[in-house]
Amino acid sequence: MSRVEHAGEPVIEHPNREGSGPQAMRAIVIILLLSSTLLIAIVTFGGWGVLMGMKAVCIAWILLYLACAWYVAKWNRGLLPVIAALATMMGVFALVAVPAWTDRTAPGFTQPAIDSSVLGTLTALLVPVQILLIVAAMYAFNQKWNVEVEHWPEEEARLPAGA
């Protein structure tokens, strides 16, 4: 058997990224990350005057979700469990924060730039979005985007027909 010399680079294919299912899940995860980012940004900047210690945390969460969306767009599968963990924490934070926003409608409380009942509604909306993000990220993780198949173009040209 003759030795095959490889002049070029191997061709690397990702068969688990080619179907419509993985591409749809990637798009869904990105959309959920961006919508979560938007909701967090509206609540953060709309309630900026009354947020005490959570300003830096909310801004960090916005930046984390934007970075995660960037990496998911580049087919980074390893970040999906981290996204699910972040979404779990944000869902708990949002669930705890809903009563705090709705209680601010009572007399004697300072109103933020956006009405606190609106911020409470947006925070309550953030909880099911985080649940959907957890489910979508874990489903996408099970699709195994990281599987690679390597082949050399020269080998394919020298294989006999039917091999």
PyMOL commands that set and color helices and strands:
alter all, ss='L'
color gray80, all
select helices_A, chain A and resi 15-17+20-46+55-73+80-103+116-141+153-158
alter helices_A, ss='H'
color red, helices_A
select strands_A, chain A and resi 11-13+149-151
alter strands_A, ss='S'
color yellow, strands_A
deselect
rebuild
show_as cartoon
